[in-house]
């Protein structure tokens, strides 16, 4: 049953909302924990000054390309895994996991080689400041060893949500949180007899925490899980040529789309990095607040993708439409809440950082930009990463990402920030103006009903 709210139908089914919450809450808590780790990292390194804070922030932007590439793998694979699971095809769901993990390993090897051999070149993409580049190289050298273990454990844990195992990611994040805090404190400040490594200690702490994630994730999947029953032998069997072709038909657009989005997100850092260390430091502080305030959005988007995928897989298309419209309505509400939280509560976090006066002023201005972005970010995230992706509308989403990000946002942001030298807060809005455009475009796509594509 559904109730009309204007043109939008709102699902009136308690079981539906219980299912949403069962997926959303663990995902949101996991995201909050991850952001909490990032905030503590920022605070610890901030005590050594803005050079190390800026260096770690920029170095992590390159790692974020790899991270988002893995999210692309997850996004494309979860569409298929959810539909297979909804149709009761367990073996096909296992084969999807196999494909996803192989892709993650491939990306990990590529990024590890680039990071090990070209750390200086990577840092020079983001900044011209020699001190920041030097510190960033120290950080990147250690992250070389993080790619493989983090990529595979991330993909495996996230895909388990597609088959109804939603708590694994949360448990893994809690373990990572505890390990990361202890390792960072030990190696950044040189406690308990360990050397004082400062920014390199933050990277080492991340490596130790990701290693713990890897062990917990695969011990659970291979030895404990009784739903998917994925075992090492399943990963040794190569998928058929036909499955590979079908996988790429829906999965490749998501992978390409998310990779381009990750690269586009890096353009924000490239532009801001060439506007000075104060801008980078101020943005780093604001990004943490923004991500903490939008963790519910991530949870809802994940729930929308899984539930929509399973509904479409079961061929209940009208039900999928009602659920999609409901998720749109929810996205507007959480967007308003997130924007309000960023604008009013965000500035309260500044007092915990050791920021210079110029950086503090910059951070206050940038925080207002993130409040605007949070509203439209919620709508476009739930639509693109959730409903439309779960419905298999991956080619449409790829076109939307390429068109609006690379033809509008990136050129406009580069023009405003690097040529016209407008303030950082205006530059950030320009670099994220694709969020506003996609929010409106995806709503039209949702209401048209043309976004449902079942994987056969």
C-alpha positions as CSV (number, residue, x, y, z in Angstrom):
1,X,0.0,0.0,0.0
2,X,1.1,3.6,-0.7
3,X,-0.2,7.1,0.1
4,X,-0.1,9.9,-2.4
5,X,1.9,13.0,-1.5
6,X,1.6,15.3,-4.5
7,X,2.9,13.3,-7.5
8,X,4.9,11.1,-5.2
9,X,3.7,7.8,-3.7
10,X,4.9,7.1,-0.1
11,X,5.0,3.4,0.9
12,X,2.7,2.7,3.9
13,X,4.3,-0.6,5.0
14,X,6.0,-1.1,8.3
15,X,8.0,-4.1,7.0
16,X,9.5,-1.9,4.3
17,X,10.8,0.7,6.8
18,X,12.1,-2.0,9.1
19,X,14.1,-3.4,6.2
20,X,15.4,0.1,5.4
21,X,16.5,0.7,8.9
22,X,18.1,-2.7,9.2
23,X,20.4,-1.8,6.3
24,X,20.7,2.0,6.9
25,X,21.7,2.0,10.6
26,X,24.7,-0.3,10.3
27,X,25.9,1.6,7.2
28,X,25.4,5.0,8.8
29,X,27.2,3.9,12.0
30,X,30.0,2.4,9.9
31,X,30.4,5.7,8.0
32,X,30.3,7.7,11.2
33,X,33.0,5.5,12.7
34,X,35.2,5.9,9.6
35,X,34.7,9.7,9.7
36,X,35.5,9.7,13.4
37,X,38.8,8.1,12.6
38,X,39.5,10.7,10.0
39,X,38.7,13.5,12.4
40,X,41.0,12.0,15.0
41,X,43.8,11.7,12.4
42,X,43.2,15.4,11.4
43,X,43.3,16.5,15.1
44,X,46.5,14.5,15.8
45,X,48.4,15.7,12.8
46,X,47.0,19.3,13.2
47,X,49.0,19.5,16.4
48,X,52.2,19.5,14.3
49,X,51.0,22.4,12.1
50,X,49.2,22.9,8.8
51,X,52.0,21.5,6.6
52,X,51.5,17.9,7.8
53,X,47.8,18.4,8.0
54,X,47.7,19.6,4.3
55,X,50.1,16.9,3.2
56,X,48.0,14.0,4.6
57,X,44.8,15.5,3.3
58,X,46.2,15.8,-0.3
59,X,47.9,12.4,-0.2
60,X,44.7,10.9,0.8
61,X,43.0,12.4,-2.2
62,X,45.0,10.1,-4.5
63,X,44.0,7.2,-2.3
64,X,40.4,8.3,-2.6
65,X,40.6,7.6,-6.4
66,X,41.3,4.0,-5.5
67,X,38.7,4.0,-2.8
68,X,36.0,5.3,-5.1
69,X,37.0,2.9,-7.9
70,X,36.3,0.1,-5.4
71,X,32.9,1.8,-4.6
72,X,32.3,1.6,-8.4
73,X,33.1,-2.1,-8.3
74,X,30.8,-2.5,-5.4
75,X,28.0,-0.4,-7.0
76,X,28.0,-2.4,-10.2
77,X,28.4,-5.7,-8.5
78,X,25.8,-5.0,-5.8
79,X,23.2,-4.3,-8.5
80,X,23.8,-7.8,-9.9
81,X,24.2,-9.5,-6.6
82,X,21.0,-8.0,-5.2
83,X,19.0,-9.0,-8.3
84,X,20.5,-12.5,-8.3
85,X,19.7,-12.9,-4.6
86,X,16.2,-11.6,-5.0
87,X,15.7,-14.2,-7.8
88,X,17.2,-17.0,-5.6
89,X,20.2,-17.6,-7.8
90,X,23.0,-18.1,-5.1
91,X,25.6,-19.5,-7.5
92,X,25.3,-16.4,-9.8
93,X,25.7,-14.2,-6.7
94,X,28.9,-16.0,-5.7
95,X,30.2,-15.6,-9.3
96,X,29.5,-11.8,-9.0
97,X,31.6,-11.7,-5.8
98,X,34.4,-13.5,-7.7
99,X,34.4,-10.9,-10.5
100,X,34.3,-8.0,-8.1
101,X,37.3,-9.3,-6.0
102,X,39.4,-9.9,-9.1
103,X,38.7,-6.3,-10.3
104,X,39.7,-4.9,-6.9
105,X,43.0,-6.8,-6.9
106,X,43.8,-5.5,-10.4
107,X,43.1,-1.9,-9.3
108,X,45.2,-2.4,-6.1
109,X,48.2,-3.5,-8.1
110,X,48.0,-0.6,-10.5
111,X,47.7,2.0,-7.7
112,X,50.4,0.4,-5.5
113,X,52.9,0.6,-8.4
114,X,52.1,4.2,-9.1
115,X,52.3,5.2,-5.5
116,X,55.6,3.4,-4.9
117,X,57.4,4.7,-8.0
118,X,55.9,8.1,-8.4
119,X,55.0,9.6,-5.0
120,X,56.6,12.9,-5.7
121,X,54.8,13.3,-9.0
122,X,51.5,12.4,-7.3
123,X,51.9,15.1,-4.7
124,X,52.9,17.7,-7.3
125,X,49.6,17.2,-9.0
126,X,48.0,18.7,-5.9
127,X,50.4,21.4,-4.7
128,X,53.5,23.3,-5.6
129,X,54.6,23.8,-2.0
130,X,57.9,21.8,-1.4
131,X,57.3,21.2,2.3
132,X,53.9,19.8,1.7
133,X,55.2,17.6,-1.1
134,X,58.0,16.2,1.1
135,X,55.7,15.3,3.9
136,X,53.2,13.8,1.5
137,X,55.8,11.5,0.0
138,X,56.5,10.1,3.5
139,X,52.8,9.3,3.8
140,X,52.3,7.8,0.4
141,X,55.3,5.4,0.6
142,X,53.6,3.5,3.5
143,X,50.1,3.6,1.9
144,X,51.5,1.5,-1.0
145,X,50.9,-1.6,1.2
146,X,47.3,-0.6,2.0
147,X,45.7,-0.9,-1.4
148,X,45.4,-4.7,-1.7
149,X,44.2,-5.5,1.8
150,X,41.8,-2.6,2.0
151,X,40.3,-2.9,-1.5
152,X,39.5,-6.6,-1.2
153,X,38.1,-6.4,2.3
154,X,36.0,-3.3,1.4
155,X,34.5,-5.0,-1.6
156,X,33.8,-8.2,0.2
157,X,32.2,-6.6,3.3
158,X,30.1,-4.2,1.2
159,X,28.8,-6.8,-1.2
160,X,27.7,-9.0,1.8
161,X,24.9,-6.4,2.3
162,X,23.5,-7.4,-1.1
163,X,22.6,-10.9,0.4
164,X,21.3,-9.5,3.7
165,X,24.5,-9.6,5.8
166,X,24.5,-5.9,6.9
167,X,26.4,-6.0,10.2
168,X,29.7,-7.3,9.0
169,X,30.8,-3.9,7.7
170,X,29.9,-2.3,11.0
171,X,31.7,-4.8,13.1
172,X,34.8,-4.5,10.9
173,X,34.7,-0.7,11.2
174,X,34.5,-0.8,15.0
175,X,37.5,-3.1,15.1
176,X,39.3,-0.8,12.7
177,X,38.4,2.3,14.8
178,X,39.9,0.9,17.9
179,X,43.1,-0.4,16.2
180,X,43.5,2.8,14.3
181,X,43.3,5.1,17.3
182,X,45.8,3.0,19.3
183,X,48.2,2.7,16.4
184,X,48.0,6.3,15.4
185,X,48.6,7.5,19.0
186,X,51.5,5.2,19.3
187,X,53.3,6.0,16.1
188,X,52.4,9.6,15.5
189,X,53.5,10.7,18.9
190,X,56.1,8.0,19.6
191,X,54.4,6.4,22.7
192,X,55.1,3.1,24.4
193,X,58.7,3.0,23.2
194,X,57.8,3.4,19.5
195,X,59.5,6.0,17.3
196,X,57.9,9.4,16.8
197,X,56.9,9.2,13.1
198,X,54.3,12.0,12.9
199,X,52.7,11.9,9.4
200,X,54.3,8.6,8.6
201,X,52.9,7.2,11.8
202,X,49.4,8.1,10.6
203,X,50.0,6.1,7.5
204,X,51.4,3.2,9.5
205,X,48.4,3.3,11.8
206,X,46.1,3.1,8.7
207,X,48.0,0.1,7.4
208,X,47.7,-1.8,10.7
209,X,44.0,-1.0,11.0
210,X,43.3,-2.1,7.4
211,X,45.2,-5.4,8.0
212,X,42.9,-6.1,11.0
213,X,39.9,-5.3,8.7
214,X,41.1,-7.8,6.1
215,X,41.6,-10.6,8.6
216,X,38.2,-10.2,10.3
217,X,36.3,-9.8,7.0
218,X,37.6,-12.9,5.3
219,X,37.6,-15.1,8.4
220,X,33.9,-14.3,8.7
221,X,33.1,-14.8,5.0
222,X,35.1,-18.0,4.5
223,X,34.6,-19.7,7.9
224,X,31.4,-18.4,9.6
225,X,28.9,-17.1,7.0
226,X,26.0,-19.5,6.3
227,X,24.0,-17.4,3.8
228,X,26.2,-17.0,0.7
229,X,28.6,-19.8,1.7
230,X,31.4,-18.3,-0.3
231,X,34.6,-20.3,0.0
232,X,38.1,-19.9,-1.5
233,X,37.4,-22.6,-4.1
234,X,34.7,-20.4,-5.6
235,X,37.3,-17.6,-6.2
236,X,39.5,-20.0,-8.1
237,X,36.9,-20.8,-10.7
238,X,36.9,-18.3,-13.6
239,X,33.5,-16.9,-14.6
240,X,32.1,-17.9,-18.0
241,X,32.5,-15.7,-21.0
242,X,28.8,-15.0,-21.1
243,X,28.7,-14.1,-17.5
244,X,31.6,-11.7,-18.0
245,X,29.8,-10.0,-20.9
246,X,26.6,-9.6,-18.9
247,X,28.6,-8.4,-15.9
248,X,30.1,-5.6,-18.0
249,X,26.9,-4.7,-19.6
250,X,25.5,-3.3,-16.2
251,X,28.7,-3.2,-14.1
252,X,31.1,-1.4,-16.4
253,X,29.0,1.9,-16.6
254,X,28.9,2.0,-12.8
255,X,32.6,1.3,-12.5
256,X,33.5,4.0,-15.1
257,X,31.0,6.4,-13.6
258,X,32.3,6.1,-10.1
259,X,35.9,6.2,-11.2
260,X,35.3,9.5,-13.1
261,X,33.4,10.8,-10.0
262,X,36.4,9.9,-7.9
263,X,38.8,11.6,-10.3
264,X,36.5,14.6,-10.5
265,X,36.4,14.8,-6.7
266,X,40.2,14.9,-6.9
267,X,39.9,17.9,-9.1
268,X,38.5,19.7,-6.1
269,X,41.7,19.0,-4.2
270,X,43.8,19.9,-7.2
271,X,42.2,23.3,-7.6
272,X,42.1,24.0,-3.9
273,X,45.7,22.7,-3.4
274,X,47.0,25.4,-5.8
275,X,45.1,28.1,-3.9
276,X,47.4,27.7,-0.8
277,X,47.9,25.6,2.3
278,X,45.4,27.6,4.3
279,X,42.6,26.7,1.9
280,X,43.6,23.1,1.9
281,X,43.7,22.9,5.7
282,X,40.4,24.8,6.1
283,X,38.8,22.4,3.5
284,X,40.2,19.4,5.3
285,X,38.5,20.4,8.6
286,X,35.2,21.1,6.8
287,X,35.2,17.9,4.9
288,X,35.3,15.8,8.0
289,X,32.2,17.7,9.4
290,X,30.4,17.4,6.1
291,X,31.0,13.6,5.9
292,X,29.9,13.1,9.5
293,X,26.7,15.1,8.9
294,X,25.9,13.0,5.8
295,X,26.4,9.5,7.2
296,X,22.6,8.9,7.2
297,X,22.5,9.8,3.5
298,X,25.1,7.0,2.8
299,X,22.9,4.6,4.8
300,X,19.7,5.4,3.0
301,X,21.5,5.2,-0.4
302,X,22.8,1.8,0.4
303,X,19.4,0.6,1.6
304,X,17.8,2.0,-1.6
305,X,20.3,0.2,-3.8
306,X,19.9,-3.2,-2.1
307,X,16.1,-3.1,-1.6
308,X,15.5,-1.8,-5.2
309,X,17.8,-4.4,-6.7
310,X,16.0,-7.2,-4.8
311,X,12.6,-5.9,-5.8
312,X,13.5,-5.6,-9.4
313,X,15.1,-9.0,-9.3
314,X,11.8,-10.4,-8.1
315,X,10.0,-8.7,-11.1
316,X,7.9,-6.5,-8.8
317,X,8.2,-3.4,-10.9
318,X,5.3,-1.3,-9.7
319,X,6.4,-1.9,-6.1
320,X,9.9,-0.8,-7.1
321,X,8.4,2.5,-8.4
322,X,6.6,3.1,-5.1
323,X,9.8,2.4,-3.1
324,X,11.8,4.7,-5.4
325,X,9.4,7.6,-4.9
326,X,9.5,7.0,-1.2
327,X,13.3,7.1,-1.1
328,X,13.2,10.4,-3.0
329,X,10.9,11.9,-0.4
330,X,13.2,10.6,2.4
331,X,16.3,12.1,0.7
332,X,14.8,15.6,0.7
333,X,14.2,15.3,4.5
334,X,17.6,14.0,5.4
335,X,19.2,16.6,3.0
336,X,17.5,19.4,4.9
337,X,18.6,18.0,8.3
338,X,22.2,17.5,7.1
339,X,22.5,21.0,5.7
340,X,21.2,22.5,9.0
341,X,23.6,20.4,11.0
342,X,26.6,21.4,8.9
343,X,25.7,25.1,9.0
344,X,25.0,25.5,12.7
345,X,27.0,22.7,14.3
346,X,30.0,22.6,12.0
347,X,31.8,25.7,13.2
348,X,31.7,24.4,16.8
349,X,34.4,21.9,15.9
350,X,37.0,24.5,15.0
351,X,38.0,25.0,18.6
352,X,39.6,21.5,18.7
353,X,42.1,22.3,16.0
354,X,45.2,24.3,16.1
355,X,44.4,26.6,13.2
356,X,45.9,30.0,12.3
357,X,43.6,33.0,12.1
358,X,43.7,33.0,8.2
359,X,42.8,29.3,8.1
360,X,40.0,29.8,10.7
361,X,38.4,32.5,8.6
362,X,38.7,30.4,5.5
363,X,37.1,27.4,7.3
364,X,34.1,29.4,8.4
365,X,33.4,30.5,4.9
366,X,33.9,27.0,3.4
367,X,31.5,25.5,6.0
368,X,28.7,27.5,4.5
369,X,29.4,26.0,1.1
370,X,29.2,22.5,2.4
371,X,25.8,23.3,4.0
372,X,24.4,24.1,0.5
373,X,26.2,21.0,-1.0
374,X,24.8,18.7,1.8
375,X,21.1,19.3,0.7
376,X,21.5,18.5,-2.9
377,X,24.2,15.9,-2.2
378,X,21.6,13.9,-0.2
379,X,19.1,13.9,-3.1
380,X,21.5,13.0,-5.8
381,X,23.3,10.4,-3.7
382,X,20.1,8.5,-2.9
383,X,18.9,8.7,-6.5
384,X,22.2,7.8,-8.3
385,X,23.9,5.5,-5.8
386,X,20.6,4.1,-4.5
387,X,17.3,3.8,-6.5
388,X,18.4,4.3,-10.1
389,X,21.5,2.1,-9.6
390,X,19.5,-0.6,-7.9
391,X,17.1,-0.5,-10.8
392,X,20.0,-1.2,-13.2
393,X,19.9,2.2,-14.9
394,X,23.7,2.3,-15.0
395,X,24.2,3.7,-18.5
396,X,22.0,6.7,-17.8
397,X,23.9,7.4,-14.6
398,X,27.2,7.2,-16.4
399,X,26.1,9.8,-18.9
400,X,24.8,12.0,-16.2
401,X,28.1,11.8,-14.2
402,X,30.3,12.5,-17.3
403,X,28.2,15.2,-18.7
404,X,27.6,17.3,-15.6
405,X,30.9,16.7,-13.7
406,X,33.3,17.1,-16.6
407,X,31.5,19.5,-18.8
408,X,30.2,21.8,-16.1
409,X,31.6,21.4,-12.6
410,X,35.3,20.8,-13.2
411,X,35.8,23.5,-15.9
412,X,33.7,26.1,-14.0
413,X,35.6,25.4,-10.7
414,X,39.0,25.6,-12.3
415,X,38.0,28.9,-14.0
416,X,36.7,30.5,-10.8
417,X,39.5,29.2,-8.5
418,X,42.6,29.3,-10.6
419,X,41.9,32.0,-13.3
420,X,39.5,34.4,-11.7
421,X,40.9,33.8,-8.2
422,X,37.5,34.0,-6.5
423,X,37.1,33.0,-2.8
424,X,37.4,29.3,-1.9
425,X,33.8,29.0,-0.8
426,X,32.5,30.1,-4.2
427,X,35.0,27.8,-5.9
428,X,33.8,24.8,-3.9
429,X,30.1,25.4,-4.8
430,X,31.1,25.6,-8.5
431,X,33.1,22.4,-8.3
432,X,30.0,20.7,-6.9
433,X,27.3,22.3,-9.0
434,X,26.8,18.9,-10.7
435,X,25.0,17.8,-7.4
436,X,22.4,20.5,-8.0
437,X,21.9,19.6,-11.7
438,X,21.8,15.8,-11.1
439,X,19.3,16.2,-8.3
440,X,16.8,17.8,-10.6
441,X,17.6,15.5,-13.6
442,X,17.4,12.3,-11.6
443,X,14.0,13.2,-10.2
444,X,12.6,13.5,-13.7
445,X,14.2,10.1,-14.5
446,X,12.6,8.5,-11.5
447,X,9.1,9.7,-12.2
448,X,9.4,8.6,-15.9
449,X,9.7,4.9,-14.8
450,X,12.4,4.3,-17.5
451,X,15.1,3.4,-15.0
452,X,14.1,-0.2,-14.3
453,X,16.3,-2.7,-16.1
454,X,16.4,-6.3,-14.9
455,X,19.7,-8.3,-15.3
456,X,19.1,-11.4,-17.4
